[in-house]
Amino acid sequence: MAGYTADRQEHLRRLRRIEGQIRGLQRMVEEDKYCIDILTQVSAADHALRSFALSLLEQHMAHCVADAAAKGGTEADAKIKEASDAIARLVRS
């Protein structure tokens, strides 16, 4: 079971909202809206997506990484490396 399973509906709701923001951006471009207004909405969508990613990462660490760490061994090492790599990707983006 994935660490986010209990919150799946909330995650889907957030992703649908982000999808709506992206569609709004498309409409703004189609309607030749002012560049700064579009950039403001891009920033909002970016923030929403990052917030979602951090929430998912937190759940992953609390569930998957914590379970693997409790068991120890190579699975724990792999999960910690995997989480560390995910954090690095988020920081770089």
PDB file of N, CA, C and O in Angstrom:
ATOM      1  N   MET A   1       0.847  -1.186   0.000  1.00  0.00           N
ATOM      2  CA  MET A   1       0.000   0.000   0.000  1.00  0.00           C
ATOM      3  C   MET A   1       0.883   1.237   0.000  1.00  0.00           C
ATOM      4  O   MET A   1       1.852   1.314   0.756  1.00  0.00           O
ATOM      5  N   ALA A   2       0.555   2.194  -0.837  1.00  0.00           N
ATOM      6  CA  ALA A   2       1.318   3.439  -0.913  1.00  0.00           C
ATOM      7  C   ALA A   2       1.045   4.290   0.320  1.00  0.00           C
ATOM      8  O   ALA A   2      -0.030   4.208   0.913  1.00  0.00           O
ATOM      9  N   GLY A   3       2.027   5.110   0.702  1.00  0.00           N
ATOM     10  CA  GLY A   3       1.906   5.944   1.881  1.00  0.00           C
ATOM     11  C   GLY A   3       0.814   6.989   1.783  1.00  0.00           C
ATOM     12  O   GLY A   3       0.346   7.483   2.809  1.00  0.00           O
ATOM     13  N   TYR A   4       0.400   7.335   0.592  1.00  0.00           N
ATOM     14  CA  TYR A   4      -0.604   8.373   0.401  1.00  0.00           C
ATOM     15  C   TYR A   4      -2.023   7.824   0.272  1.00  0.00           C
ATOM     16  O   TYR A   4      -2.967   8.599   0.119  1.00  0.00           O
ATOM     17  N   THR A   5      -2.188   6.520   0.329  1.00  0.00           N
ATOM     18  CA  THR A   5      -3.477   5.889   0.058  1.00  0.00           C
ATOM     19  C   THR A   5      -4.604   6.461   0.910  1.00  0.00           C
ATOM     20  O   THR A   5      -5.706   6.682   0.407  1.00  0.00           O
ATOM     21  N   ALA A   6      -4.346   6.700   2.179  1.00  0.00           N
ATOM     22  CA  ALA A   6      -5.388   7.212   3.073  1.00  0.00           C
ATOM     23  C   ALA A   6      -5.862   8.594   2.640  1.00  0.00           C
ATOM     24  O   ALA A   6      -7.005   8.964   2.908  1.00  0.00           O
ATOM     25  N   ASP A   7      -5.015   9.353   1.984  1.00  0.00           N
ATOM     26  CA  ASP A   7      -5.346  10.710   1.554  1.00  0.00           C
ATOM     27  C   ASP A   7      -5.549  10.815   0.045  1.00  0.00           C
ATOM     28  O   ASP A   7      -5.464  11.908  -0.517  1.00  0.00           O
ATOM     29  N   ARG A   8      -5.807   9.725  -0.593  1.00  0.00           N
ATOM     30  CA  ARG A   8      -5.908   9.701  -2.053  1.00  0.00           C
ATOM     31  C   ARG A   8      -6.915  10.717  -2.586  1.00  0.00           C
ATOM     32  O   ARG A   8      -6.616  11.448  -3.530  1.00  0.00           O
ATOM     33  N   GLN A   9      -8.090  10.767  -1.994  1.00  0.00           N
ATOM     34  CA  GLN A   9      -9.127  11.682  -2.490  1.00  0.00           C
ATOM     35  C   GLN A   9      -8.691  13.138  -2.348  1.00  0.00           C
ATOM     36  O   GLN A   9      -8.954  13.952  -3.234  1.00  0.00           O
ATOM     37  N   GLU A  10      -8.036  13.466  -1.254  1.00  0.00           N
ATOM     38  CA  GLU A  10      -7.527  14.835  -1.068  1.00  0.00           C
ATOM     39  C   GLU A  10      -6.457  15.147  -2.110  1.00  0.00           C
ATOM     40  O   GLU A  10      -6.429  16.245  -2.666  1.00  0.00           O
ATOM     41  N   HIS A  11      -5.590  14.198  -2.371  1.00  0.00           N
ATOM     42  CA  HIS A  11      -4.549  14.401  -3.389  1.00  0.00           C
ATOM     43  C   HIS A  11      -5.172  14.605  -4.766  1.00  0.00           C
ATOM     44  O   HIS A  11      -4.756  15.483  -5.521  1.00  0.00           O
ATOM     45  N   LEU A  12      -6.156  13.801  -5.079  1.00  0.00           N
ATOM     46  CA  LEU A  12      -6.820  13.948  -6.379  1.00  0.00           C
ATOM     47  C   LEU A  12      -7.519  15.299  -6.482  1.00  0.00           C
ATOM     48  O   LEU A  12      -7.499  15.921  -7.543  1.00  0.00           O
ATOM     49  N   ARG A  13      -8.132  15.759  -5.402  1.00  0.00           N
ATOM     50  CA  ARG A  13      -8.781  17.061  -5.399  1.00  0.00           C
ATOM     51  C   ARG A  13      -7.762  18.166  -5.674  1.00  0.00           C
ATOM     52  O   ARG A  13      -8.010  19.066  -6.476  1.00  0.00           O
ATOM     53  N   ARG A  14      -6.615  18.089  -5.001  1.00  0.00           N
ATOM     54  CA  ARG A  14      -5.565  19.095  -5.211  1.00  0.00           C
ATOM     55  C   ARG A  14      -5.049  19.064  -6.649  1.00  0.00           C
ATOM     56  O   ARG A  14      -4.846  20.110  -7.266  1.00  0.00           O
ATOM     57  N   LEU A  15      -4.839  17.861  -7.174  1.00  0.00           N
ATOM     58  CA  LEU A  15      -4.341  17.755  -8.548  1.00  0.00           C
ATOM     59  C   LEU A  15      -5.358  18.274  -9.562  1.00  0.00           C
ATOM     60  O   LEU A  15      -4.980  18.869 -10.571  1.00  0.00           O
ATOM     61  N   ARG A  16      -6.629  18.053  -9.302  1.00  0.00           N
ATOM     62  CA  ARG A  16      -7.654  18.583 -10.207  1.00  0.00           C
ATOM     63  C   ARG A  16      -7.673  20.107 -10.172  1.00  0.00           C
ATOM     64  O   ARG A  16      -7.893  20.759 -11.192  1.00  0.00           O
ATOM     65  N   ARG A  17      -7.438  20.668  -8.982  1.00  0.00           N
ATOM     66  CA  ARG A  17      -7.377  22.124  -8.876  1.00  0.00           C
ATOM     67  C   ARG A  17      -6.182  22.652  -9.671  1.00  0.00           C
ATOM     68  O   ARG A  17      -6.294  23.657 -10.373  1.00  0.00           O
ATOM     69  N   ILE A  18      -5.045  21.975  -9.558  1.00  0.00           N
ATOM     70  CA  ILE A  18      -3.849  22.383 -10.312  1.00  0.00           C
ATOM     71  C   ILE A  18      -4.105  22.251 -11.806  1.00  0.00           C
ATOM     72  O   ILE A  18      -3.706  23.112 -12.590  1.00  0.00           O
ATOM     73  N   GLU A  19      -4.766  21.178 -12.194  1.00  0.00           N
ATOM     74  CA  GLU A  19      -5.110  20.995 -13.603  1.00  0.00           C
ATOM     75  C   GLU A  19      -5.978  22.156 -14.087  1.00  0.00           C
ATOM     76  O   GLU A  19      -5.800  22.643 -15.204  1.00  0.00           O
ATOM     77  N   GLY A  20      -6.901  22.592 -13.263  1.00  0.00           N
ATOM     78  CA  GLY A  20      -7.738  23.735 -13.610  1.00  0.00           C
ATOM     79  C   GLY A  20      -6.918  25.008 -13.763  1.00  0.00           C
ATOM     80  O   GLY A  20      -7.189  25.833 -14.636  1.00  0.00           O
ATOM     81  N   GLN A  21      -5.910  25.160 -12.901  1.00  0.00           N
ATOM     82  CA  GLN A  21      -5.030  26.324 -13.029  1.00  0.00           C
ATOM     83  C   GLN A  21      -4.290  26.304 -14.359  1.00  0.00           C
ATOM     84  O   GLN A  21      -4.153  27.338 -15.014  1.00  0.00           O
ATOM     85  N   ILE A  22      -3.818  25.142 -14.753  1.00  0.00           N
ATOM     86  CA  ILE A  22      -3.088  25.018 -16.024  1.00  0.00           C
ATOM     87  C   ILE A  22      -4.019  25.304 -17.197  1.00  0.00           C
ATOM     88  O   ILE A  22      -3.626  25.971 -18.154  1.00  0.00           O
ATOM     89  N   ARG A  23      -5.238  24.809 -17.127  1.00  0.00           N
ATOM     90  CA  ARG A  23      -6.200  25.109 -18.193  1.00  0.00           C
ATOM     91  C   ARG A  23      -6.486  26.607 -18.245  1.00  0.00           C
ATOM     92  O   ARG A  23      -6.648  27.178 -19.323  1.00  0.00           O
ATOM     93  N   GLY A  24      -6.547  27.234 -17.082  1.00  0.00           N
ATOM     94  CA  GLY A  24      -6.736  28.676 -17.029  1.00  0.00           C
ATOM     95  C   GLY A  24      -5.590  29.412 -17.700  1.00  0.00           C
ATOM     96  O   GLY A  24      -5.800  30.416 -18.381  1.00  0.00           O
ATOM     97  N   LEU A  25      -4.377  28.910 -17.506  1.00  0.00           N
ATOM     98  CA  LEU A  25      -3.215  29.498 -18.172  1.00  0.00           C
ATOM     99  C   LEU A  25      -3.340  29.384 -19.692  1.00  0.00           C
ATOM    100  O   LEU A  25      -3.037  30.328 -20.422  1.00  0.00           O
ATOM    101  N   GLN A  26      -3.782  28.235 -20.149  1.00  0.00           N
ATOM    102  CA  GLN A  26      -3.973  28.051 -21.588  1.00  0.00           C
ATOM    103  C   GLN A  26      -4.980  29.061 -22.130  1.00  0.00           C
ATOM    104  O   GLN A  26      -4.763  29.663 -23.182  1.00  0.00           O
ATOM    105  N   ARG A  27      -6.087  29.241 -21.400  1.00  0.00           N
ATOM    106  CA  ARG A  27      -7.100  30.216 -21.837  1.00  0.00           C
ATOM    107  C   ARG A  27      -6.534  31.626 -21.855  1.00  0.00           C
ATOM    108  O   ARG A  27      -6.817  32.403 -22.767  1.00  0.00           O
ATOM    109  N   MET A  28      -5.735  31.953 -20.849  1.00  0.00           N
ATOM    110  CA  MET A  28      -5.152  33.287 -20.792  1.00  0.00           C
ATOM    111  C   MET A  28      -4.278  33.552 -22.015  1.00  0.00           C
ATOM    112  O   MET A  28      -4.314  34.641 -22.586  1.00  0.00           O
ATOM    113  N   VAL A  29      -3.495  32.553 -22.413  1.00  0.00           N
ATOM    114  CA  VAL A  29      -2.641  32.709 -23.600  1.00  0.00           C
ATOM    115  C   VAL A  29      -3.506  32.814 -24.847  1.00  0.00           C
ATOM    116  O   VAL A  29      -3.260  33.658 -25.708  1.00  0.00           O
ATOM    117  N   GLU A  30      -4.525  31.954 -24.948  1.00  0.00           N
ATOM    118  CA  GLU A  30      -5.416  32.012 -26.104  1.00  0.00           C
ATOM    119  C   GLU A  30      -6.085  33.376 -26.225  1.00  0.00           C
ATOM    120  O   GLU A  30      -6.326  33.860 -27.331  1.00  0.00           O
ATOM    121  N   GLU A  31      -6.382  33.990 -25.090  1.00  0.00           N
ATOM    122  CA  GLU A  31      -7.084  35.277 -25.075  1.00  0.00           C
ATOM    123  C   GLU A  31      -6.131  36.478 -25.043  1.00  0.00           C
ATOM    124  O   GLU A  31      -6.559  37.614 -24.840  1.00  0.00           O
ATOM    125  N   ASP A  32      -4.831  36.211 -25.248  1.00  0.00           N
ATOM    126  CA  ASP A  32      -3.818  37.269 -25.276  1.00  0.00           C
ATOM    127  C   ASP A  32      -3.846  38.161 -24.032  1.00  0.00           C
ATOM    128  O   ASP A  32      -3.784  39.387 -24.130  1.00  0.00           O
ATOM    129  N   LYS A  33      -3.938  37.532 -22.879  1.00  0.00           N
ATOM    130  CA  LYS A  33      -3.932  38.292 -21.618  1.00  0.00           C
ATOM    131  C   LYS A  33      -2.544  38.882 -21.383  1.00  0.00           C
ATOM    132  O   LYS A  33      -1.564  38.467 -22.001  1.00  0.00           O
ATOM    133  N   TYR A  34      -2.483  39.833 -20.498  1.00  0.00           N
ATOM    134  CA  TYR A  34      -1.252  40.545 -20.164  1.00  0.00           C
ATOM    135  C   TYR A  34      -0.215  39.574 -19.584  1.00  0.00           C
ATOM    136  O   TYR A  34      -0.535  38.741 -18.736  1.00  0.00           O
ATOM    137  N   CYS A  35       1.023  39.697 -20.053  1.00  0.00           N
ATOM    138  CA  CYS A  35       2.107  38.773 -19.683  1.00  0.00           C
ATOM    139  C   CYS A  35       2.274  38.637 -18.167  1.00  0.00           C
ATOM    140  O   CYS A  35       2.416  37.529 -17.651  1.00  0.00           O
ATOM    141  N   ILE A  36       2.256  39.751 -17.471  1.00  0.00           N
ATOM    142  CA  ILE A  36       2.470  39.715 -16.025  1.00  0.00           C
ATOM    143  C   ILE A  36       1.343  38.965 -15.331  1.00  0.00           C
ATOM    144  O   ILE A  36       1.588  38.262 -14.350  1.00  0.00           O
ATOM    145  N   ASP A  37       0.132  39.098 -15.811  1.00  0.00           N
ATOM    146  CA  ASP A  37      -0.991  38.353 -15.243  1.00  0.00           C
ATOM    147  C   ASP A  37      -0.800  36.850 -15.439  1.00  0.00           C
ATOM    148  O   ASP A  37      -1.097  36.057 -14.545  1.00  0.00           O
ATOM    149  N   ILE A  38      -0.308  36.470 -16.604  1.00  0.00           N
ATOM    150  CA  ILE A  38      -0.038  35.055 -16.872  1.00  0.00           C
ATOM    151  C   ILE A  38       1.081  34.565 -15.965  1.00  0.00           C
ATOM    152  O   ILE A  38       0.977  33.488 -15.379  1.00  0.00           O
ATOM    153  N   LEU A  39       2.148  35.345 -15.845  1.00  0.00           N
ATOM    154  CA  LEU A  39       3.265  34.941 -14.982  1.00  0.00           C
ATOM    155  C   LEU A  39       2.834  34.800 -13.525  1.00  0.00           C
ATOM    156  O   LEU A  39       3.328  33.926 -12.812  1.00  0.00           O
ATOM    157  N   THR A  40       1.932  35.640 -13.088  1.00  0.00           N
ATOM    158  CA  THR A  40       1.406  35.532 -11.728  1.00  0.00           C
ATOM    159  C   THR A  40       0.687  34.198 -11.537  1.00  0.00           C
ATOM    160  O   THR A  40       0.831  33.548 -10.501  1.00  0.00           O
ATOM    161  N   GLN A  41      -0.075  33.802 -12.531  1.00  0.00           N
ATOM    162  CA  GLN A  41      -0.792  32.531 -12.454  1.00  0.00           C
ATOM    163  C   GLN A  41       0.163  31.337 -12.577  1.00  0.00           C
ATOM    164  O   GLN A  41      -0.069  30.297 -11.960  1.00  0.00           O
ATOM    165  N   VAL A  42       1.224  31.478 -13.361  1.00  0.00           N
ATOM    166  CA  VAL A  42       2.240  30.427 -13.446  1.00  0.00           C
ATOM    167  C   VAL A  42       2.866  30.223 -12.072  1.00  0.00           C
ATOM    168  O   VAL A  42       3.069  29.090 -11.634  1.00  0.00           O
ATOM    169  N   SER A  43       3.169  31.320 -11.401  1.00  0.00           N
ATOM    170  CA  SER A  43       3.748  31.242 -10.064  1.00  0.00           C
ATOM    171  C   SER A  43       2.804  30.532  -9.098  1.00  0.00           C
ATOM    172  O   SER A  43       3.244  29.717  -8.287  1.00  0.00           O
ATOM    173  N   ALA A  44       1.528  30.830  -9.178  1.00  0.00           N
ATOM    174  CA  ALA A  44       0.545  30.193  -8.306  1.00  0.00           C
ATOM    175  C   ALA A  44       0.455  28.688  -8.582  1.00  0.00           C
ATOM    176  O   ALA A  44       0.386  27.891  -7.646  1.00  0.00           O
ATOM    177  N   ALA A  45       0.457  28.303  -9.844  1.00  0.00           N
ATOM    178  CA  ALA A  45       0.392  26.887 -10.207  1.00  0.00           C
ATOM    179  C   ALA A  45       1.662  26.161  -9.762  1.00  0.00           C
ATOM    180  O   ALA A  45       1.605  25.034  -9.271  1.00  0.00           O
ATOM    181  N   ASP A  46       2.801  26.818  -9.939  1.00  0.00           N
ATOM    182  CA  ASP A  46       4.071  26.244  -9.509  1.00  0.00           C
ATOM    183  C   ASP A  46       4.067  26.017  -7.990  1.00  0.00           C
ATOM    184  O   ASP A  46       4.492  24.966  -7.511  1.00  0.00           O
ATOM    185  N   HIS A  47       3.592  26.997  -7.257  1.00  0.00           N
ATOM    186  CA  HIS A  47       3.522  26.873  -5.796  1.00  0.00           C
ATOM    187  C   HIS A  47       2.598  25.720  -5.393  1.00  0.00           C
ATOM    188  O   HIS A  47       2.926  24.944  -4.496  1.00  0.00           O
ATOM    189  N   ALA A  48       1.452  25.611  -6.051  1.00  0.00           N
ATOM    190  CA  ALA A  48       0.506  24.542  -5.745  1.00  0.00           C
ATOM    191  C   ALA A  48       1.118  23.170  -6.012  1.00  0.00           C
ATOM    192  O   ALA A  48       0.939  22.245  -5.220  1.00  0.00           O
ATOM    193  N   LEU A  49       1.836  23.036  -7.118  1.00  0.00           N
ATOM    194  CA  LEU A  49       2.457  21.756  -7.462  1.00  0.00           C
ATOM    195  C   LEU A  49       3.577  21.409  -6.492  1.00  0.00           C
ATOM    196  O   LEU A  49       3.715  20.252  -6.094  1.00  0.00           O
ATOM    197  N   ARG A  50       4.377  22.398  -6.109  1.00  0.00           N
ATOM    198  CA  ARG A  50       5.445  22.157  -5.126  1.00  0.00           C
ATOM    199  C   ARG A  50       4.864  21.765  -3.772  1.00  0.00           C
ATOM    200  O   ARG A  50       5.388  20.878  -3.098  1.00  0.00           O
ATOM    201  N   SER A  51       3.791  22.422  -3.382  1.00  0.00           N
ATOM    202  CA  SER A  51       3.136  22.102  -2.119  1.00  0.00           C
ATOM    203  C   SER A  51       2.625  20.663  -2.130  1.00  0.00           C
ATOM    204  O   SER A  51       2.766  19.938  -1.145  1.00  0.00           O
ATOM    205  N   PHE A  52       2.036  20.261  -3.243  1.00  0.00           N
ATOM    206  CA  PHE A  52       1.574  18.883  -3.387  1.00  0.00           C
ATOM    207  C   PHE A  52       2.746  17.911  -3.290  1.00  0.00           C
ATOM    208  O   PHE A  52       2.664  16.896  -2.599  1.00  0.00           O
ATOM    209  N   ALA A  53       3.827  18.225  -3.981  1.00  0.00           N
ATOM    210  CA  ALA A  53       5.003  17.352  -3.974  1.00  0.00           C
ATOM    211  C   ALA A  53       5.569  17.199  -2.566  1.00  0.00           C
ATOM    212  O   ALA A  53       5.934  16.094  -2.163  1.00  0.00           O
ATOM    213  N   LEU A  54       5.646  18.290  -1.820  1.00  0.00           N
ATOM    214  CA  LEU A  54       6.170  18.222  -0.455  1.00  0.00           C
ATOM    215  C   LEU A  54       5.265  17.405   0.452  1.00  0.00           C
ATOM    216  O   LEU A  54       5.744  16.666   1.312  1.00  0.00           O
ATOM    217  N   SER A  55       3.971  17.535   0.265  1.00  0.00           N
ATOM    218  CA  SER A  55       3.019  16.744   1.046  1.00  0.00           C
ATOM    219  C   SER A  55       3.188  15.256   0.749  1.00  0.00           C
ATOM    220  O   SER A  55       3.200  14.430   1.662  1.00  0.00           O
ATOM    221  N   LEU A  56       3.317  14.927  -0.515  1.00  0.00           N
ATOM    222  CA  LEU A  56       3.509  13.533  -0.915  1.00  0.00           C
ATOM    223  C   LEU A  56       4.835  12.997  -0.388  1.00  0.00           C
ATOM    224  O   LEU A  56       4.910  11.857   0.072  1.00  0.00           O
ATOM    225  N   LEU A  57       5.874  13.813  -0.453  1.00  0.00           N
ATOM    226  CA  LEU A  57       7.179  13.401   0.063  1.00  0.00           C
ATOM    227  C   LEU A  57       7.115  13.156   1.569  1.00  0.00           C
ATOM    228  O   LEU A  57       7.678  12.183   2.071  1.00  0.00           O
ATOM    229  N   GLU A  58       6.435  14.033   2.274  1.00  0.00           N
ATOM    230  CA  GLU A  58       6.291  13.866   3.726  1.00  0.00           C
ATOM    231  C   GLU A  58       5.598  12.545   4.053  1.00  0.00           C
ATOM    232  O   GLU A  58       6.021  11.820   4.953  1.00  0.00           O
ATOM    233  N   GLN A  59       4.545  12.242   3.326  1.00  0.00           N
ATOM    234  CA  GLN A  59       3.847  10.977   3.550  1.00  0.00           C
ATOM    235  C   GLN A  59       4.722   9.781   3.194  1.00  0.00           C
ATOM    236  O   GLN A  59       4.695   8.760   3.882  1.00  0.00           O
ATOM    237  N   HIS A  60       5.484   9.906   2.138  1.00  0.00           N
ATOM    238  CA  HIS A  60       6.384   8.822   1.739  1.00  0.00           C
ATOM    239  C   HIS A  60       7.406   8.547   2.847  1.00  0.00           C
ATOM    240  O   HIS A  60       7.680   7.397   3.192  1.00  0.00           O
ATOM    241  N   MET A  61       7.952   9.614   3.382  1.00  0.00           N
ATOM    242  CA  MET A  61       8.963   9.437   4.425  1.00  0.00           C
ATOM    243  C   MET A  61       8.340   8.871   5.709  1.00  0.00           C
ATOM    244  O   MET A  61       8.947   8.030   6.373  1.00  0.00           O
ATOM    245  N   ALA A  62       7.149   9.324   6.053  1.00  0.00           N
ATOM    246  CA  ALA A  62       6.493   8.858   7.266  1.00  0.00           C
ATOM    247  C   ALA A  62       6.041   7.406   7.153  1.00  0.00           C
ATOM    248  O   ALA A  62       5.978   6.696   8.157  1.00  0.00           O
ATOM    249  N   HIS A  63       5.732   6.972   5.960  1.00  0.00           N
ATOM    250  CA  HIS A  63       5.215   5.618   5.788  1.00  0.00           C
ATOM    251  C   HIS A  63       6.279   4.674   5.225  1.00  0.00           C
ATOM    252  O   HIS A  63       6.752   3.780   5.927  1.00  0.00           O
ATOM    253  N   CYS A  64       6.646   4.867   3.987  1.00  0.00           N
ATOM    254  CA  CYS A  64       7.528   3.932   3.284  1.00  0.00           C
ATOM    255  C   CYS A  64       8.945   3.926   3.854  1.00  0.00           C
ATOM    256  O   CYS A  64       9.512   2.866   4.119  1.00  0.00           O
ATOM    257  N   VAL A  65       9.509   5.116   4.037  1.00  0.00           N
ATOM    258  CA  VAL A  65      10.890   5.189   4.533  1.00  0.00           C
ATOM    259  C   VAL A  65      10.953   4.739   5.982  1.00  0.00           C
ATOM    260  O   VAL A  65      11.861   4.000   6.364  1.00  0.00           O
ATOM    261  N   ALA A  66       9.996   5.177   6.794  1.00  0.00           N
ATOM    262  CA  ALA A  66       9.997   4.778   8.212  1.00  0.00           C
ATOM    263  C   ALA A  66       9.838   3.270   8.362  1.00  0.00           C
ATOM    264  O   ALA A  66      10.517   2.660   9.188  1.00  0.00           O
ATOM    265  N   ASP A  67       8.950   2.658   7.576  1.00  0.00           N
ATOM    266  CA  ASP A  67       8.776   1.200   7.637  1.00  0.00           C
ATOM    267  C   ASP A  67      10.057   0.478   7.239  1.00  0.00           C
ATOM    268  O   ASP A  67      10.471  -0.476   7.897  1.00  0.00           O
ATOM    269  N   ALA A  68      10.675   0.934   6.167  1.00  0.00           N
ATOM    270  CA  ALA A  68      11.913   0.299   5.707  1.00  0.00           C
ATOM    271  C   ALA A  68      13.028   0.491   6.733  1.00  0.00           C
ATOM    272  O   ALA A  68      13.808  -0.430   6.976  1.00  0.00           O
ATOM    273  N   ALA A  69      13.110   1.666   7.330  1.00  0.00           N
ATOM    274  CA  ALA A  69      14.150   1.935   8.326  1.00  0.00           C
ATOM    275  C   ALA A  69      13.967   1.040   9.548  1.00  0.00           C
ATOM    276  O   ALA A  69      14.946   0.582  10.136  1.00  0.00           O
ATOM    277  N   ALA A  70      12.729   0.794   9.929  1.00  0.00           N
ATOM    278  CA  ALA A  70      12.464  -0.080  11.076  1.00  0.00           C
ATOM    279  C   ALA A  70      12.918  -1.513  10.790  1.00  0.00           C
ATOM    280  O   ALA A  70      13.364  -2.222  11.692  1.00  0.00           O
ATOM    281  N   LYS A  71      12.801  -1.930   9.527  1.00  0.00           N
ATOM    282  CA  LYS A  71      13.226  -3.270   9.145  1.00  0.00           C
ATOM    283  C   LYS A  71      14.738  -3.346   8.987  1.00  0.00           C
ATOM    284  O   LYS A  71      15.343  -4.394   9.213  1.00  0.00           O
ATOM    285  N   GLY A  72      15.345  -2.228   8.597  1.00  0.00           N
ATOM    286  CA  GLY A  72      16.798  -2.178   8.419  1.00  0.00           C
ATOM    287  C   GLY A  72      17.252  -2.863   7.141  1.00  0.00           C
ATOM    288  O   GLY A  72      16.443  -3.256   6.301  1.00  0.00           O
ATOM    289  N   GLY A  73      18.562  -2.994   7.017  1.00  0.00           N
ATOM    290  CA  GLY A  73      19.142  -3.688   5.873  1.00  0.00           C
ATOM    291  C   GLY A  73      19.165  -2.889   4.600  1.00  0.00           C
ATOM    292  O   GLY A  73      19.094  -1.660   4.604  1.00  0.00           O
ATOM    293  N   THR A  74      19.268  -3.625   3.500  1.00  0.00           N
ATOM    294  CA  THR A  74      19.423  -2.977   2.197  1.00  0.00           C
ATOM    295  C   THR A  74      18.160  -2.246   1.757  1.00  0.00           C
ATOM    296  O   THR A  74      18.243  -1.245   1.047  1.00  0.00           O
ATOM    297  N   GLU A  75      16.996  -2.734   2.171  1.00  0.00           N
ATOM    298  CA  GLU A  75      15.756  -2.041   1.810  1.00  0.00           C
ATOM    299  C   GLU A  75      15.727  -0.649   2.442  1.00  0.00           C
ATOM    300  O   GLU A  75      15.308   0.317   1.804  1.00  0.00           O
ATOM    301  N   ALA A  76      16.167  -0.551   3.682  1.00  0.00           N
ATOM    302  CA  ALA A  76      16.221   0.752   4.354  1.00  0.00           C
ATOM    303  C   ALA A  76      17.177   1.681   3.625  1.00  0.00           C
ATOM    304  O   ALA A  76      16.858   2.843   3.376  1.00  0.00           O
ATOM    305  N   ASP A  77      18.343   1.165   3.285  1.00  0.00           N
ATOM    306  CA  ASP A  77      19.320   1.980   2.554  1.00  0.00           C
ATOM    307  C   ASP A  77      18.758   2.468   1.222  1.00  0.00           C
ATOM    308  O   ASP A  77      18.952   3.621   0.839  1.00  0.00           O
ATOM    309  N   ALA A  78      18.066   1.585   0.532  1.00  0.00           N
ATOM    310  CA  ALA A  78      17.498   1.938  -0.772  1.00  0.00           C
ATOM    311  C   ALA A  78      16.406   3.001  -0.631  1.00  0.00           C
ATOM    312  O   ALA A  78      16.357   3.941  -1.425  1.00  0.00           O
ATOM    313  N   LYS A  79      15.534   2.864   0.365  1.00  0.00           N
ATOM    314  CA  LYS A  79      14.456   3.838   0.550  1.00  0.00           C
ATOM    315  C   LYS A  79      15.004   5.202   0.960  1.00  0.00           C
ATOM    316  O   LYS A  79      14.501   6.231   0.511  1.00  0.00           O
ATOM    317  N   ILE A  80      16.017   5.217   1.798  1.00  0.00           N
ATOM    318  CA  ILE A  80      16.625   6.479   2.209  1.00  0.00           C
ATOM    319  C   ILE A  80      17.289   7.155   1.013  1.00  0.00           C
ATOM    320  O   ILE A  80      17.159   8.367   0.843  1.00  0.00           O
ATOM    321  N   LYS A  81      17.988   6.400   0.191  1.00  0.00           N
ATOM    322  CA  LYS A  81      18.621   6.940  -1.014  1.00  0.00           C
ATOM    323  C   LYS A  81      17.564   7.471  -1.978  1.00  0.00           C
ATOM    324  O   LYS A  81      17.720   8.545  -2.558  1.00  0.00           O
ATOM    325  N   GLU A  82      16.504   6.717  -2.137  1.00  0.00           N
ATOM    326  CA  GLU A  82      15.411   7.117  -3.019  1.00  0.00           C
ATOM    327  C   GLU A  82      14.797   8.447  -2.549  1.00  0.00           C
ATOM    328  O   GLU A  82      14.564   9.342  -3.361  1.00  0.00           O
ATOM    329  N   ALA A  83      14.538   8.572  -1.251  1.00  0.00           N
ATOM    330  CA  ALA A  83      13.977   9.814  -0.701  1.00  0.00           C
ATOM    331  C   ALA A  83      14.958  10.964  -0.860  1.00  0.00           C
ATOM    332  O   ALA A  83      14.566  12.078  -1.206  1.00  0.00           O
ATOM    333  N   SER A  84      16.223  10.695  -0.611  1.00  0.00           N
ATOM    334  CA  SER A  84      17.248  11.724  -0.757  1.00  0.00           C
ATOM    335  C   SER A  84      17.323  12.221  -2.201  1.00  0.00           C
ATOM    336  O   SER A  84      17.447  13.422  -2.439  1.00  0.00           O
ATOM    337  N   ASP A  85      17.250  11.319  -3.143  1.00  0.00           N
ATOM    338  CA  ASP A  85      17.262  11.692  -4.564  1.00  0.00           C
ATOM    339  C   ASP A  85      16.025  12.514  -4.930  1.00  0.00           C
ATOM    340  O   ASP A  85      16.120  13.471  -5.698  1.00  0.00           O
ATOM    341  N   ALA A  86      14.870  12.143  -4.384  1.00  0.00           N
ATOM    342  CA  ALA A  86      13.643  12.896  -4.650  1.00  0.00           C
ATOM    343  C   ALA A  86      13.749  14.312  -4.095  1.00  0.00           C
ATOM    344  O   ALA A  86      13.328  15.269  -4.745  1.00  0.00           O
ATOM    345  N   ILE A  87      14.306  14.447  -2.906  1.00  0.00           N
ATOM    346  CA  ILE A  87      14.499  15.770  -2.307  1.00  0.00           C
ATOM    347  C   ILE A  87      15.441  16.597  -3.173  1.00  0.00           C
ATOM    348  O   ILE A  87      15.188  17.777  -3.416  1.00  0.00           O
ATOM    349  N   ALA A  88      16.515  15.989  -3.635  1.00  0.00           N
ATOM    350  CA  ALA A  88      17.472  16.689  -4.492  1.00  0.00           C
ATOM    351  C   ALA A  88      16.804  17.197  -5.769  1.00  0.00           C
ATOM    352  O   ALA A  88      17.069  18.315  -6.211  1.00  0.00           O
ATOM    353  N   ARG A  89      15.935  16.371  -6.358  1.00  0.00           N
ATOM    354  CA  ARG A  89      15.217  16.795  -7.579  1.00  0.00           C
ATOM    355  C   ARG A  89      14.299  17.984  -7.281  1.00  0.00           C
ATOM    356  O   ARG A  89      14.202  18.921  -8.073  1.00  0.00           O
ATOM    357  N   LEU A  90      13.643  17.930  -6.150  1.00  0.00           N
ATOM    358  CA  LEU A  90      12.748  19.045  -5.788  1.00  0.00           C
ATOM    359  C   LEU A  90      13.526  20.333  -5.536  1.00  0.00           C
ATOM    360  O   LEU A  90      13.076  21.417  -5.908  1.00  0.00           O
ATOM    361  N   VAL A  91      14.671  20.216  -4.918  1.00  0.00           N
ATOM    362  CA  VAL A  91      15.494  21.396  -4.614  1.00  0.00           C
ATOM    363  C   VAL A  91      16.049  22.006  -5.887  1.00  0.00           C
ATOM    364  O   VAL A  91      16.122  23.229  -6.009  1.00  0.00           O
ATOM    365  N   ARG A  92      16.438  21.173  -6.831  1.00  0.00           N
ATOM    366  CA  ARG A  92      17.010  21.651  -8.093  1.00  0.00           C
ATOM    367  C   ARG A  92      15.976  22.323  -8.983  1.00  0.00           C
ATOM    368  O   ARG A  92      16.311  23.220  -9.757  1.00  0.00           O
ATOM    369  N   SER A  93      14.745  21.906  -8.881  1.00  0.00           N
ATOM    370  CA  SER A  93      13.735  22.444  -9.804  1.00  0.00           C
ATOM    371  C   SER A  93      13.244  23.813  -9.402  1.00  0.00           C
ATOM    372  O   SER A  93      12.395  24.388 -10.083  1.00  0.00           O
TER     373      SER A  93
END
